[in-house]
Amino acid sequence: MPLFLLQKPKKKAWQMKAMDANRYATKKTIAQGMLDIALLTANASQLKYILQVGEQHQFYKLMLILISLSIVLQLLVGILFVAIGSLNINKQQDQTAAVILNDVILVVVFIISVVNVIISGFGIEYSSQPLRLIDQHAKTP
């Protein structure tokens, strides 16, 4: 049997399978979730720093509130990602819910971005000097 009969014919661009919108949306949601985890990790590090420095930081209470707000909102977005990831946008009834959830996620992510810009503005300063914590139990004579 000739070799050319055993080979599969190559598909032309117009013959390729149409893109599955549900698969694309699922991959997009997973990628967004990964970015959310990265920001959550950064906020956890900032929270640790601000708690170690304590009241010495000029904007301690503001930073504590903003970082905590960012973390709570990120957890909310994570829950919404799980909800939207479970939807099948190939089904008509899931499409409406997906559009609404997507809009809510967009607004919450925008708020998280603004909160993190404010956090950056008030600064978590890192220096080359090691962090020195004040000894709560000062030496008494």
N, C-alpha and C positions, 0 to 999 in steps of 0.2 A: 504494500500500500504506500503510495507517495506521501512524503512528509507534510506537504502543504494541506492534505486532507485531514491530518490529525490536529493541526493547529486551530485554535479558536479564532474566528474572525474578529478583528479589532472593531470596537464600537466607535462610531463617529460622535462628535460632540452633541449633535441633535438627537442621538439615540440613547444617550446616557440617562440613567434613572433620575427622575425629578427629585429635588431636595425634599426631605421629610422635615416639615416645619416643626413638628413635635420634638424630633431628635435635636434639631438646632436649638430650640428653646430650652431643652433640658441641659445641653452643654453650656449654654449661655448662663443659665442659673447656677450651675456648678462653678463656673469661672467667677461669677460675681460673689459667690459664697467664699471662695478662696481669698479674694481681695478683702472681704469683710473680716475674715480670720486674721489676715495680716494687720489690718487696722486695729482690731481688737487686741492683738498682741502688743502693738505699739502703745495703745492706751493703758494696758495693764502695766507696762514698764513705766509709763509716766506716772501712774497712780502709785506704784511702789516708791518711785523717787520722791514724789510730793509727800507721801506719808513718812518717809525716812527723814526728810528735811524738817517737816512739821511746821510749826508756827513761824519759824525763821524765814520761810519764803514770804516775800512781800504780798503775794496774792494767794495765800494758802487756801482760804475758804472758797474763793472764786474758782481756783483751779480744781479743788476737790469736787465742787458741784459740777463743773463743766465736764471733767473727765468721767465722773460717775454717770452723768446724763448721756454722754457719748456711748458708754458701755451698755447702758440699758437700752438705748435706741438700736444699737448694733445687735443686741440679743433679739429685739423685736423683729428687725429685718431678717435675721437668721430663721426665726420661726415662720415669717412670711415666705421666705425662700423655700422652706420645706413644703409649705402649703401650695405654693405655685408650681413647685416641681412635681407634685403629685397629680396635677391636672393634665388632661390629654386635650391639647388644643385642636385636635382633629375632630373632636366632638363639639357640636354647636353649643350645648349647655355649659361646657367648660370654658368656651371662648369668652363669654361675658365675664365670668368670674376671674379669668386670667387677665383680662384688660383692666378690671378694677384693681386687682391685687398689684398688677404691674405699676399702675398709677400711684397707689399708696406707697409702694416700695420706692418709687422715684422721689416722692415728696420727702419721705423719711431719710433717704440717702442724702438728699440736698441739705436737710437740717443737720445731719451728722457732719457733712462737709463744712458747713458754716460754723458749727460748734468747734470742730477741730482747727479751723483757721483762727478762731478766737483763742483757743488753747495755745497755738503756736505764737500768736501775737503777745500773749502775756508771758510766754516763755518758760520752758524747762531748760535752764542753763546747765550744760555739762561743762565741767572744767577738767583740767589735767590734774588738779589736786584731788586726792582721795576724799570721799565724803566723811566729814567728822560730825558725829552725832553728839549732842550735848548730853552729858551724863546727868540723868534725872536725879541721881543720888549724889549730890555734890559732896565733896569731902568736907567733913566737919571736923574742927579742931578738937 
